[in-house]
Amino acid sequence: MILVVLENQRGNIHAFSREAVAAGQSLASKLGMELSILCMGENASSLKEQASEYKAKDLILAEHDMINTYSADGYSKVLSDVITDLSPQYVIMGHSYMVRDFLPRVSAKLNLPFVSDIISVTYDGDTPAFARQVFNAKLATNIESDASNNTTLLSFQSAAFSSDDIELGGSDAASVFEVNLNNEDIKSISEPEFQESSSGVDLTTADLIVSVGRGIESEDNIPMVESLAEAMGAEIASSRPVVDMGWLPSYRQIGSSGQAVSPKLYFSVGISGAIQHVVGMKGSKNIIAINKDEEAPIFEIADYAVIGDLMEIVPKLTEELKK
C-alpha cells in the first residue's frame, strides 16, 4: 500500500500535497499497489472533503483536538501510529517546511529510511529509483530503498509531479483512524505558520510570476519590472544575485536556496538560467524569457524566447498590457 499524507494550507490542500497525490497515484500504478490518502490534523475534515474526488482505495481521517494546531510532536506521533497500524510500503508527502520539520522525527521514531526532496522517479523493473540533487543541485543521484524495509518515507520537491495529472474518480472507501494523544506526547509549542517575514509571500501558490535577474543591472530598474508584474497581475520574484545585492527581499528568491514554484506562467527577465535557479522553476507550465544573450541557458527550457534588451522591451510591453 502507498499512503499519501495531505497538508493543510489556509483551509485548502497544500499545493505540494496535490502534487504528492499525483506522485502516489503514478507510483501505485507502476508498482501495482493500492493508494490511500490520509487527512490529518488541522482542517482534516475539510481536506477530506476536497480530496473526495481523487481516485484512491481509501480516504482516511485522523482528527484530534491536540493536533488542530500544528506541532511537530503531535503530528509525528499520529503519523507514526498510522504507519505502525497500516504498514504502508511508501509514505509520500510534498517537501514543504512543515514536512522538513516533523517527518524526520517519524523516521527516527520508527527507524525508517527517509528519502527527501525527490525530483523524479525512474524504474528498474518493479524497483523505483528516487533522484535527489546533490552538490548544490549540480548533480543528481538515484536512491533505491532496501527491500528489507517495511516502509520508506518520501518527500517530493515542488514540480517533480504536476497536480494536473491527478486521477479523479473518488475513493472506494472512507475510514476514521482513532487518534490517541495525551499531554505527555506534546512537549513543544510550534510558532505560527512559516513566513520569511511579516510581509512574506508564498510564491508556491502564485499562478503568474515575473522573475528578475542580474541583467536588470541596477536596483533603480527594479520598479520597471514591478510595473510589468502589476500590469500582469503577477507576483515578482528573483534569482539569488538580486537578493544577495539587497535589491529584493529573500522571500522573493527562486531556486535551490529559495522557493520552488510551478506557476501557469513564469516570466524570466534578465535571468541567465544557472542550474541553481532552474531547479526552482523548471516545473512551470509556460516559461517566457527575455535576455540579450542568445546563448543564455534559460532559453534551453523556455517555451518562448525573446532575444533583446529588456530595458527597451519591458516598458513597451507594460504599456501595451496597461492598454
NORFEN-V426302 format. One record per pair of residues at least 24 apart in sequence whose C-alpha atoms are under 10 Angstrom apart, sorted by sequence separation. I is the first residue (numbers start at 1). GAP is how many residues later the second one is. If there is no record, write none. Layout:
BEGIN
i: <I | I>
gap: <GAP | GAP>
END
This chain:
BEGIN
i: <33 | 34 | 35 | 36 | 37 | 38 | 39 | 40 | 41 | 42 | 43 | 44 | 75 | 79 | 90 | 92 | 93 | 94 | 118 | 130 | 132 | 208 | 209 | 210 | 211 | 212 | 213 | 214 | 218 | 253 | 254 | 255 | 256 | 260 | 262 | 263 | 272 | 273 | 274 | 290 | 2 | 3 | 41 | 42 | 43 | 76 | 77 | 80 | 81 | 118 | 131 | 132 | 208 | 209 | 210 | 211 | 212 | 213 | 214 | 217 | 222 | 254 | 255 | 256 | 271 | 272 | 273 | 2 | 13 | 41 | 42 | 43 | 72 | 76 | 80 | 84 | 130 | 207 | 208 | 209 | 210 | 211 | 212 | 213 | 214 | 215 | 216 | 219 | 221 | 222 | 254 | 255 | 270 | 271 | 272 | 273 | 1 | 40 | 41 | 42 | 71 | 72 | 75 | 76 | 79 | 80 | 83 | 207 | 208 | 209 | 210 | 211 | 212 | 213 | 214 | 215 | 218 | 219 | 220 | 253 | 254 | 255 | 271 | 272 | 273 | 28 | 40 | 41 | 42 | 70 | 72 | 73 | 74 | 75 | 76 | 77 | 78 | 80 | 115 | 206 | 207 | 208 | 209 | 210 | 211 | 212 | 213 | 214 | 219 | 270 | 271 | 273 | 2 | 25 | 41 | 72 | 73 | 76 | 77 | 80 | 81 | 115 | 206 | 209 | 212 | 213 | 214 | 218 | 219 | 237 | 239 | 273 | 1 | 13 | 21 | 25 | 41 | 71 | 72 | 75 | 76 | 80 | 115 | 205 | 206 | 212 | 213 | 237 | 238 | 239 | 241 | 268 | 1 | 2 | 3 | 4 | 5 | 6 | 7 | 8 | 11 | 12 | 13 | 25 | 71 | 72 | 75 | 76 | 114 | 214 | 234 | 235 | 236 | 237 | 238 | 239 | 268 | 1 | 2 | 3 | 4 | 5 | 6 | 7 | 8 | 10 | 11 | 12 | 22 | 24 | 70 | 72 | 73 | 76 | 77 | 113 | 203 | 234 | 238 | 239 | 1 | 2 | 3 | 4 | 5 | 6 | 7 | 8 | 9 | 10 | 11 | 13 | 14 | 18 | 21 | 22 | 41 | 42 | 72 | 73 | 76 | 113 | 202 | 203 | 214 | 234 | 238 | 239 | 1 | 2 | 3 | 4 | 5 | 6 | 7 | 8 | 9 | 11 | 12 | 13 | 21 | 41 | 72 | 201 | 203 | 239 | 268 | 1 | 2 | 3 | 4 | 5 | 6 | 7 | 8 | 11 | 12 | 13 | 21 | 40 | 121 | 201 | 239 | 267 | 7 | 8 | 11 | 12 | 18 | 113 | 118 | 119 | 120 | 201 | 212 | 240 | 266 | 7 | 13 | 41 | 112 | 113 | 114 | 115 | 116 | 117 | 118 | 119 | 120 | 239 | 240 | 267 | 268 | 269 | 6 | 8 | 9 | 12 | 13 | 40 | 41 | 111 | 112 | 113 | 114 | 115 | 116 | 117 | 118 | 119 | 229 | 239 | 270 | 8 | 12 | 40 | 112 | 113 | 114 | 115 | 116 | 117 | 118 | 119 | 120 | 121 | 238 | 239 | 270 | 7 | 111 | 112 | 113 | 114 | 115 | 116 | 117 | 118 | 119 | 120 | 121 | 212 | 269 | 270 | 6 | 38 | 110 | 111 | 112 | 113 | 114 | 115 | 116 | 117 | 119 | 120 | 211 | 212 | 239 | 269 | 270 | 6 | 118 | 119 | 211 | 212 | 269 | 117 | 211 | 38 | 107 | 225 | 269 | 6 | 107 | 159 | 269 | 107 | 158 | 106 | 203 | 104 | 200 | 202 | 203 | 103 | 199 | 200 | 201 | 202 | 203 | 204 | 103 | 200 | 201 | 203 | 4 | 36 | 103 | 197 | 199 | 200 | 209 | 3 | 35 | 38 | 196 | 197 | 209 | 216 | 217 | 2 | 34 | 37 | 196 | 197 | 207 | 208 | 209 | 215 | 216 | 2 | 3 | 4 | 5 | 35 | 36 | 37 | 90 | 100 | 196 | 204 | 206 | 207 | 208 | 209 | 210 | 211 | 212 | 213 | 214 | 215 | 216 | 1 | 3 | 33 | 99 | 195 | 196 | 203 | 204 | 205 | 206 | 207 | 208 | 209 | 210 | 211 | 212 | 213 | 214 | 215 | 3 | 202 | 203 | 204 | 205 | 206 | 207 | 208 | 209 | 210 | 211 | 212 | 213 | 214 | 215 | 89 | 203 | 204 | 205 | 206 | 207 | 208 | 209 | 210 | 211 | 212 | 213 | 214 | 90 | 95 | 96 | 202 | 203 | 204 | 206 | 207 | 208 | 209 | 210 | 211 | 212 | 213 | 89 | 90 | 91 | 92 | 93 | 94 | 95 | 96 | 203 | 206 | 211 | 213 | 89 | 90 | 91 | 92 | 93 | 94 | 95 | 96 | 8 | 28 | 88 | 89 | 90 | 91 | 92 | 93 | 94 | 95 | 96 | 27 | 87 | 88 | 89 | 90 | 91 | 92 | 93 | 94 | 95 | 87 | 88 | 89 | 90 | 91 | 92 | 93 | 94 | 213 | 88 | 94 | 24 | 94 | 24 | 83 | 84 | 24 | 83 | 23 | 24 | 23 | 20 | 21 | 23 | 20 | 21 | 20 | 21 | 5 | 19 | 20 | 17 | 18 | 19 | 20 | 209 | 215 | 17 | 18 | 208 | 215 | 16 | 17 | 204 | 207 | 215 | 16 | 17 | 207 | 208 | 209 | 210 | 211 | 212 | 213 | 3 | 15 | 16 | 17 | 210 | 3 | 14 | 16 | 15 | 14 | 3 | 2 | 3 | 4 | 1 | 2 | 3 | 225 | 1 | 2 | 3 | 4 | 5 | 6 | 7 | 224 | 225 | 228 | 231 | 232 | 1 | 2 | 3 | 4 | 5 | 6 | 7 | 224 | 227 | 228 | 231 | 1 | 2 | 3 | 4 | 5 | 6 | 227 | 228 | 230 | 231 | 1 | 2 | 3 | 4 | 5 | 7 | 225 | 228 | 229 | 231 | 232 | 1 | 2 | 3 | 4 | 8 | 221 | 224 | 225 | 228 | 231 | 232 | 7 | 224 | 227 | 228 | 230 | 231 | 7 | 31 | 85 | 226 | 227 | 230 | 231 | 30 | 216 | 225 | 228 | 27 | 31 | 32 | 215 | 216 | 217 | 224 | 228 | 26 | 27 | 30 | 31 | 82 | 98 | 215 | 216 | 227 | 27 | 30 | 31 | 81 | 82 | 97 | 98 | 215 | 23 | 30 | 31 | 81 | 82 | 97 | 23 | 30 | 81 | 97 | 78 | 81 | 163 | 78 | 79 | 162 | 27 | 78 | 158 | 159 | 161 | 77 | 78 | 158 | 159 | 160 | 77 | 78 | 157 | 158 | 159 | 77 | 157 | 158 | 159 | 74 | 78 | 74 | 77 | 74 | 76 | 77 | 55 | 56 | 59 | 60 | 73 | 74 | 75 | 54 | 55 | 56 | 58 | 59 | 67 | 73 | 74 | 53 | 54 | 55 | 56 | 57 | 58 | 59 | 60 | 61 | 62 | 63 | 66 | 73 | 74 | 53 | 54 | 55 | 56 | 57 | 58 | 59 | 60 | 61 | 62 | 63 | 64 | 65 | 66 | 67 | 72 | 73 | 74 | 53 | 54 | 55 | 56 | 57 | 58 | 59 | 60 | 61 | 62 | 63 | 64 | 66 | 71 | 72 | 73 | 74 | 52 | 53 | 54 | 55 | 56 | 57 | 58 | 59 | 60 | 61 | 62 | 63 | 64 | 65 | 66 | 71 | 72 | 73 | 51 | 52 | 53 | 54 | 55 | 56 | 57 | 58 | 59 | 60 | 61 | 62 | 63 | 64 | 66 | 71 | 72 | 73 | 52 | 53 | 56 | 61 | 71 | 72 | 137 | 51 | 52 | 66 | 67 | 70 | 71 | 137 | 160 | 51 | 52 | 66 | 69 | 70 | 71 | 136 | 137 | 159 | 52 | 69 | 70 | 136 | 158 | 159 | 162 | 52 | 70 | 157 | 158 | 159 | 160 | 161 | 162 | 69 | 70 | 133 | 157 | 158 | 159 | 160 | 162 | 69 | 158 | 159 | 158 | 159 | 48 | 159 | 23 | 23 | 20 | 37 | 20 | 26 | 36 | 20 | 35 | 36 | 138 | 139 | 19 | 20 | 23 | 24 | 36 | 37 | 38 | 39 | 40 | 138 | 17 | 19 | 20 | 22 | 23 | 36 | 38 | 39 | 137 | 138 | 16 | 17 | 19 | 20 | 22 | 23 | 26 | 38 | 40 | 136 | 137 | 16 | 19 | 20 | 21 | 22 | 23 | 25 | 26 | 136 | 137 | 16 | 17 | 19 | 20 | 21 | 22 | 25 | 26 | 137 | 138 | 16 | 19 | 20 | 21 | 22 | 23 | 24 | 25 | 137 | 15 | 16 | 18 | 19 | 20 | 22 | 23 | 15 | 16 | 18 | 19 | 21 | 22 | 16 | 18 | 19 | 21 | 22 | 16 | 17 | 18 | 19 | 20 | 21 | 133 | 15 | 16 | 18 | 19 | 15 | 18 | 2 | 1 | 2 | 3 | 4 | 4 | 119 | 96 | 96 | 95 | 10 | 9 | 16 | 15 | 16 | 14 | 15 | 14 | 9 | 16 | 15 | 15>
gap: <24 | 24 | 24 | 24 | 24 | 24 | 24 | 24 | 24 | 24 | 24 | 24 | 24 | 24 | 24 | 24 | 24 | 24 | 24 | 24 | 24 | 24 | 24 | 24 | 24 | 24 | 24 | 24 | 24 | 24 | 24 | 24 | 24 | 24 | 24 | 24 | 24 | 24 | 24 | 24 | 25 | 25 | 25 | 25 | 25 | 25 | 25 | 25 | 25 | 25 | 25 | 25 | 25 | 25 | 25 | 25 | 25 | 25 | 25 | 25 | 25 | 25 | 25 | 25 | 25 | 25 | 25 | 26 | 26 | 26 | 26 | 26 | 26 | 26 | 26 | 26 | 26 | 26 | 26 | 26 | 26 | 26 | 26 | 26 | 26 | 26 | 26 | 26 | 26 | 26 | 26 | 26 | 26 | 26 | 26 | 26 | 27 | 27 | 27 | 27 | 27 | 27 | 27 | 27 | 27 | 27 | 27 | 27 | 27 | 27 | 27 | 27 | 27 | 27 | 27 | 27 | 27 | 27 | 27 | 27 | 27 | 27 | 27 | 27 | 27 | 28 | 28 | 28 | 28 | 28 | 28 | 28 | 28 | 28 | 28 | 28 | 28 | 28 | 28 | 28 | 28 | 28 | 28 | 28 | 28 | 28 | 28 | 28 | 28 | 28 | 28 | 28 | 29 | 29 | 29 | 29 | 29 | 29 | 29 | 29 | 29 | 29 | 29 | 29 | 29 | 29 | 29 | 29 | 29 | 29 | 29 | 29 | 30 | 30 | 30 | 30 | 30 | 30 | 30 | 30 | 30 | 30 | 30 | 30 | 30 | 30 | 30 | 30 | 30 | 30 | 30 | 30 | 31 | 31 | 31 | 31 | 31 | 31 | 31 | 31 | 31 | 31 | 31 | 31 | 31 | 31 | 31 | 31 | 31 | 31 | 31 | 31 | 31 | 31 | 31 | 31 | 31 | 32 | 32 | 32 | 32 | 32 | 32 | 32 | 32 | 32 | 32 | 32 | 32 | 32 | 32 | 32 | 32 | 32 | 32 | 32 | 32 | 32 | 32 | 32 | 33 | 33 | 33 | 33 | 33 | 33 | 33 | 33 | 33 | 33 | 33 | 33 | 33 | 33 | 33 | 33 | 33 | 33 | 33 | 33 | 33 | 33 | 33 | 33 | 33 | 33 | 33 | 33 | 34 | 34 | 34 | 34 | 34 | 34 | 34 | 34 | 34 | 34 | 34 | 34 | 34 | 34 | 34 | 34 | 34 | 34 | 34 | 35 | 35 | 35 | 35 | 35 | 35 | 35 | 35 | 35 | 35 | 35 | 35 | 35 | 35 | 35 | 35 | 35 | 36 | 36 | 36 | 36 | 36 | 36 | 36 | 36 | 36 | 36 | 36 | 36 | 36 | 37 | 37 | 37 | 37 | 37 | 37 | 37 | 37 | 37 | 37 | 37 | 37 | 37 | 37 | 37 | 37 | 37 | 38 | 38 | 38 | 38 | 38 | 38 | 38 | 38 | 38 | 38 | 38 | 38 | 38 | 38 | 38 | 38 | 38 | 38 | 38 | 39 | 39 | 39 | 39 | 39 | 39 | 39 | 39 | 39 | 39 | 39 | 39 | 39 | 39 | 39 | 39 | 40 | 40 | 40 | 40 | 40 | 40 | 40 | 40 | 40 | 40 | 40 | 40 | 40 | 40 | 40 | 41 | 41 | 41 | 41 | 41 | 41 | 41 | 41 | 41 | 41 | 41 | 41 | 41 | 41 | 41 | 41 | 41 | 42 | 42 | 42 | 42 | 42 | 42 | 43 | 43 | 44 | 44 | 44 | 44 | 45 | 45 | 45 | 45 | 46 | 46 | 47 | 48 | 49 | 49 | 49 | 49 | 50 | 50 | 50 | 50 | 50 | 50 | 50 | 51 | 51 | 51 | 51 | 52 | 52 | 52 | 52 | 52 | 52 | 52 | 53 | 53 | 53 | 53 | 53 | 53 | 53 | 53 | 54 | 54 | 54 | 54 | 54 | 54 | 54 | 54 | 54 | 54 | 55 | 55 | 55 | 55 | 55 | 55 | 55 | 55 | 55 | 55 | 55 | 55 | 55 | 55 | 55 | 55 | 55 | 55 | 55 | 55 | 55 | 55 | 56 | 56 | 56 | 56 | 56 | 56 | 56 | 56 | 56 | 56 | 56 | 56 | 56 | 56 | 56 | 56 | 56 | 56 | 56 | 57 | 57 | 57 | 57 | 57 | 57 | 57 | 57 | 57 | 57 | 57 | 57 | 57 | 57 | 57 | 58 | 58 | 58 | 58 | 58 | 58 | 58 | 58 | 58 | 58 | 58 | 58 | 58 | 59 | 59 | 59 | 59 | 59 | 59 | 59 | 59 | 59 | 59 | 59 | 59 | 59 | 59 | 60 | 60 | 60 | 60 | 60 | 60 | 60 | 60 | 60 | 60 | 60 | 60 | 61 | 61 | 61 | 61 | 61 | 61 | 61 | 61 | 62 | 62 | 62 | 62 | 62 | 62 | 62 | 62 | 62 | 62 | 62 | 63 | 63 | 63 | 63 | 63 | 63 | 63 | 63 | 63 | 63 | 64 | 64 | 64 | 64 | 64 | 64 | 64 | 64 | 64 | 65 | 65 | 66 | 66 | 67 | 67 | 67 | 68 | 68 | 69 | 69 | 70 | 71 | 71 | 71 | 72 | 72 | 73 | 73 | 74 | 74 | 74 | 75 | 75 | 75 | 75 | 75 | 75 | 76 | 76 | 76 | 76 | 77 | 77 | 77 | 77 | 77 | 78 | 78 | 78 | 78 | 78 | 78 | 78 | 78 | 78 | 79 | 79 | 79 | 79 | 79 | 80 | 80 | 80 | 81 | 82 | 83 | 84 | 84 | 84 | 85 | 85 | 85 | 85 | 86 | 86 | 86 | 86 | 86 | 86 | 86 | 86 | 86 | 86 | 86 | 86 | 87 | 87 | 87 | 87 | 87 | 87 | 87 | 87 | 87 | 87 | 87 | 88 | 88 | 88 | 88 | 88 | 88 | 88 | 88 | 88 | 88 | 89 | 89 | 89 | 89 | 89 | 89 | 89 | 89 | 89 | 89 | 89 | 90 | 90 | 90 | 90 | 90 | 90 | 90 | 90 | 90 | 90 | 90 | 91 | 91 | 91 | 91 | 91 | 91 | 92 | 92 | 92 | 92 | 92 | 92 | 92 | 93 | 93 | 93 | 93 | 94 | 94 | 94 | 94 | 94 | 94 | 94 | 94 | 95 | 95 | 95 | 95 | 95 | 95 | 95 | 95 | 95 | 96 | 96 | 96 | 96 | 96 | 96 | 96 | 96 | 97 | 97 | 97 | 97 | 97 | 97 | 98 | 98 | 98 | 98 | 99 | 99 | 99 | 100 | 100 | 100 | 101 | 101 | 101 | 101 | 101 | 102 | 102 | 102 | 102 | 102 | 103 | 103 | 103 | 103 | 103 | 104 | 104 | 104 | 104 | 107 | 107 | 108 | 108 | 109 | 109 | 109 | 111 | 111 | 111 | 111 | 111 | 111 | 111 | 112 | 112 | 112 | 112 | 112 | 112 | 112 | 112 | 113 | 113 | 113 | 113 | 113 | 113 | 113 | 113 | 113 | 113 | 113 | 113 | 113 | 113 | 114 | 114 | 114 | 114 | 114 | 114 | 114 | 114 | 114 | 114 | 114 | 114 | 114 | 114 | 114 | 114 | 114 | 114 | 115 | 115 | 115 | 115 | 115 | 115 | 115 | 115 | 115 | 115 | 115 | 115 | 115 | 115 | 115 | 115 | 115 | 116 | 116 | 116 | 116 | 116 | 116 | 116 | 116 | 116 | 116 | 116 | 116 | 116 | 116 | 116 | 116 | 116 | 116 | 117 | 117 | 117 | 117 | 117 | 117 | 117 | 117 | 117 | 117 | 117 | 117 | 117 | 117 | 117 | 117 | 117 | 117 | 118 | 118 | 118 | 118 | 118 | 118 | 118 | 119 | 119 | 119 | 119 | 119 | 119 | 119 | 119 | 120 | 120 | 120 | 120 | 120 | 120 | 120 | 120 | 120 | 121 | 121 | 121 | 121 | 121 | 121 | 121 | 122 | 122 | 122 | 122 | 122 | 122 | 122 | 122 | 123 | 123 | 123 | 123 | 123 | 123 | 123 | 123 | 124 | 124 | 124 | 125 | 125 | 126 | 126 | 132 | 133 | 134 | 134 | 135 | 135 | 135 | 136 | 136 | 136 | 136 | 136 | 137 | 137 | 137 | 137 | 137 | 137 | 137 | 137 | 137 | 137 | 138 | 138 | 138 | 138 | 138 | 138 | 138 | 138 | 138 | 138 | 139 | 139 | 139 | 139 | 139 | 139 | 139 | 139 | 139 | 139 | 139 | 140 | 140 | 140 | 140 | 140 | 140 | 140 | 140 | 140 | 140 | 141 | 141 | 141 | 141 | 141 | 141 | 141 | 141 | 141 | 141 | 142 | 142 | 142 | 142 | 142 | 142 | 142 | 142 | 142 | 143 | 143 | 143 | 143 | 143 | 143 | 143 | 144 | 144 | 144 | 144 | 144 | 144 | 145 | 145 | 145 | 145 | 145 | 146 | 146 | 146 | 146 | 146 | 146 | 146 | 147 | 147 | 147 | 147 | 148 | 148 | 149 | 150 | 150 | 150 | 150 | 151 | 160 | 163 | 164 | 165 | 183 | 184 | 188 | 189 | 189 | 190 | 190 | 191 | 196 | 245 | 246 | 247>
END
